[in-house]
Structures are given as C-alpha cells and as structure tokens.
C-alpha cells in the first residue's frame, strides 16, 4: 500500500497536499495544518495580517514593523513568527489581503479594450483606497489567491483576442505597471502639495505661470511656447484622472496594434 501523503485544508475546505506547498505559500493561501487538540490558538495568519493592514491604512507602510504589529495584537514579537516567517513575507501577505479579490465588475466578458481599461481602473481604485500598496516593492509574479484572481480577470479581458499567452501576460504586465507608476506619481505630487492648500489643478496653474515668466523663448523655444500657450491655465479639476486616462489610452493603442497583428496571422 502506498504511504499516505499528509494533507491540510484551505479555508474553503479543499484538501491540499501540505508537503508539496512551501510554508510561505501555505500561509498565503491560508492552508492550515491539521487541527491539534487543546485550546484554540489566539493568533492565526489572518489575524496578524488584518492587524498589519489596519496599521498601514492608518499610518502608512513605514509604520508596519513586527514590534508594532505585535503591540497592536497585545502579543510578543516572537509569537508572530509562528504565523509569519519574516517582514518580507508579511508584506506579501498584506498585499494579497489588501487588494482583495477581483471585483464583480470584472467577472464578465466583452470587447477586450473596454474590459482591459476597466481592469486597470479597478486596480487604481484599490491603490487609492490603500495608498501604501503602491509603496510595497514587488516581490515577484502574483502568487496569492487574490493576486491570482486579479491575474485571471486580466487574462479574461484578453480572451477575445488571438494573442498568445506570452503576449497576453506581457500586455497585463505593461498595463499594471503603468497603473502602479501613475499611483506613485499621484502620491508624490500630493505630498509635494502638502501645506500649500492647492489641489493638483491649482498647483499646475501656479507652475505654468511661474515658468511663463522664467523660461527664455530664445533658449527654450518650445518650452516657452508651451507655457505661454495657456495649456496649464485650464486643466480642470480632474487633471490627475485625465492624465491617467490619456496615458492608459496610449498603452491600449499599443496593445491594439499587437491584437490586430495577431488577427492577421
């Protein structure tokens, strides 16, 4: 008789092969070891991660340290290591938890460009709700259940196309990278305006007026024409959103070229 392979169960009750899953992935997917007799544990991975996410939402990612998380849970720092292997692993767990599953708006199918645009804007909504997510360095491809859910939703947007898998993944990487960069830029600009009382549109107007006075048209003819043309005088209240949409459309135009080329093959 073949030896029995130990298994554990996910939160959904699905049996998993515990020996074949690295510990950090088991925690990411909430694959709990077989329950032991005795009093239930006070902590689990979810409790630790929830406390860390709440701390980051309140005070930013720099505030998330293992001692601070332990303090929030009223436990010792060493007790956290039973549930989280390291600070880097905690960040991976936090990222997957905070982004949550892909929203229901991405469940359907339709024209690829419309769906991919929605996929990008829904990602931006998550980064806006949890600004610290844009400051967590990427540690690799999606590997948690929520990350895979978003990845699956992204692939579904490309289903109507004839792009191969490599091209689909490449398109998603470029679009998600743009969303992340746009979120980081928006945060940096907001930090630069702190204490000024200006929103982004007002800051751009002030910048344009200052540059119009300072930029010499003989030395910088094209820049002077830009600042003197009044472009920054009427950016509108949604200047950041407009900039995001403009850049996203440029990217989608590039994807459209690849999609059209695949159709001709």
N, C-alpha and C positions, 0 to 999 in steps of 0.2 A: 504494500500500500504506500502511495506517495505521501511524504510528510505534509502535514497541514501547514499552510502559509498563514501566519498571523495577519489578521485584518483589523481595521478600525472603521468607524463610520463618520461620515460627514454630518453636518447639521441637518441635511435633508434626509439622512438615513441611508444613503447609498454606501454599500460596502466598498472599502478601498484597501489596496494592498499596502499596508503600512511600511513593510520592509523596503519597498521599491520607491518610496517617496522621501526625498531629503527632508530633514526636520524643518528647515525654514519654509519649504513649500507646504509641508503638512500644516504648519501653523497658519500660513497664508490662506489655505483652503479650509481651515478650521477642521482638520481631520483629527479628532480627539482620540487618544489611546483608549483602549478598553477600560471601562469604569472599574475603579478599585473600591473595595468595601471600606466603610468608615464614613466619617463626616465629609460632606462635600467640600471641595476646595473653595476658599474665599475668592480667589482670583482665577481668571482664565484669560486666554488671549484677547477675547473680545472686550472684556472689562478694561484691560490695560490699554488697548488701542483706543477705545472710546474716550478714556481719560486724556490720552495724549492728543487726540484730535480736538477735544474741547479746549485744551490748553493752547494749542496752536491757533484755534479760531479766536480766542480771547487776546492772546499776547504775541502771536507770530511764531514762526518756526524756530527762531533763535531761543525762545523760552523753553522749548521742549528738550529737556535733559532727563536722563533716568532718575536723578535725585528729585527733580521737580514732579515727575510723574508719580514717583513713589510717595512723595509728600501729599499729592492730590488724593491718592488712594489710602493714605494713612498706613503705609506698609514700609518695610525696609527696601532699600535699593536692591539688595541681594535677592530678595524674594521675587523680583521681576524677572530674573534670569531663568526661572523655571518656565517662563512663558514667552520670553523674548530673548533671542540669542545675543543681540547687540543693538547699539544705537542705529546702525545702518539698517538692520532688519526691521527695527521699529518704524523707520521712515518708510520702508516698503509696505509694511502693514498699514500704516496711516494713509499712504497714497491710495491704496486699493479701497480702503474703507471710506475715505472722504469722497472719492469720485462716485461711489455708489454704482449700482447697475445702470446700464444704458436706459434712458427714459423711454416711455411708451411711444413717444412721437417717432422713434427710430425703428419701431417694430415692423412697419410695412415696407413695401417696395414701391418703386416708381421710377421716373426719369432720374438717371444717375446723378446729373448735375444738381438737381433740386435736392436730392437726398444727401449727397455729399456736403452740400452747403449747410443743410440742417445739422448734419453730424458735427461739422466744425462749430457752428454757432451754439450748439448744445454743450460742446466742450468748453467754449468760452464762458458760458453761464456757470459751469461748475467752478472754473478758475476765479470767476468774480465772487462766487459765494464763499470760496475758501482761498483767499489770495495767497496764502503761504504755499499752496500746492505748486505755484509757478516757481518757487524758490527751492524746491526739493530737487537735487540733481538726479537726472535719470540714471537708473542702475542697470538697465537692460530692457529687453522687449517685455511686453505685458505678460505676467505670469500668475496673477491672482484672478479669482473668479470675476470680479468687477472689471478688471482690466481686459480680460478675455471677452467679456460681454460687450464692451465698447469696441474691441477689435472685430468681433463677429459682426456687430452692427455696421462697422465701417466696410467690411468686406461685402456685406449685403447691399450697400449702396452701389457697389460696382458690379453687381450680379448681371445687370442687363448688358454690360459691355462684353467685348470679346478679348479684353486684356487677359494676359496670362497671370498666374498667381504672383510672380515676381513683380510685374508692373502694377498690380493692384496694391501689393504691400508697399511698393515704392511711392505710389500716389498718396496712400494713407500717411506714410511717414512724413512726406513733404507738407501735407496739409496740417497734420497735428503739430509738426514743428513750427509752422507759421503761427498757429493759434497760441502756442506756448510763448513764442517770441513777442507776439502782439500783447499778450497779457503782461509779460515782464516789462515791456516798454511803457504800457499804460500805468503800471505801478511806479516805475521810475519817474515818469512825468508828474504823477500825483504827489510823490514825495518831494519833488523839486518845487512844487507849488505850495507846500505846507507853510502856513504863516503869512501867505500873501493875500489870502481872501479871494483869489482868482480861480475861476474854473478853467478848463483847457482852452475853450474858445477865447476867453478874455486874455489868457496868457499868450496865445498865438497873436492876437491883435497887438498887444504890447511889444512883443518880439518884432513883428513886422514893422511897426512904426519906428522902433529904435534902429533897426537895420536900414530902413529907408534913409535915415539921417546919416548913418555911418558909412555905408557902402559906397565907395567911389565908382561911378559908372565907367570911368576910363580904365581903372584897374580891374574891376569885376563887372564887365558889361552885362552879362546875362543874369547874374545875381541881382544887380541893380534894377534890371528890367522887371524881375520877379517882384522884388519888394516895392517897387514904385507902381506896380500894376494894381495894387489893392486886393490881391488874392486873399491875404490873411485878414482883411478887414471884415469879411463876411463869411466866416467858416461855419456859422450856425452852431446851435447848442450841442448837436450830436457829432461834433467833429471827430471824436475818437471812434465812434461807431462807423462813420462814413469812411474813415481811413482804413478801418478793419475790412469793411465790405469791398473797398477798392482793391486792396491787396489780395483778398480772397478770390475776387473775380479774375485777377491776373493769373493766379495759380490754377484756377479751374479752366481758364482758357488753355493753359499748357496741357492739362490733363485731357482736354477735349481733342487736342492735336494727336495725342497718343491713342485715344479711343478711335478717332477717325482712321488713323493709320492701321490699327488692328482690324477694323472693319474691311479695309481694302485687301487684306491678306487672304 
